């Protein structure tokens, strides 16, 4: 079992930066791949970043590549999402998610993640 708690959301102007954190409970954090997803009002939840259990492999969709960076600190049971050059279209509730590293389903498919945080709101003003 893994419990996830996101923090770090808020209101920022276009072009600004935020760093989201996701703290995980449990002693097996390092055996989980982690993902970040987001959901804007009226839209489906979408994938924004994935990191392997070791931190050695990351994936991003083209819409955020070069602006968002996922990282993790297994000693602190925490995964981060550094968001730079933010745009109004980045406004959404951001969720972190976890899945066992042994799982081989698509990393961008939310149904492959069994554990989710409650989400943190990010609002980018124009």
Buried (B, 14 or more C-beta within 10 A) or exposed (E): EBEBBBEBBEEBEEEBEBEBBBBBEBEBBBBBBBBBBBBBEEEEBBBBBBBBBEBEEBBBEEEBEEBBBBBBEBEEBBBBBBBEEBBEEBBBBBBBBBBBBEEEEEBBEBEBBEBBBEBBEBBBEE
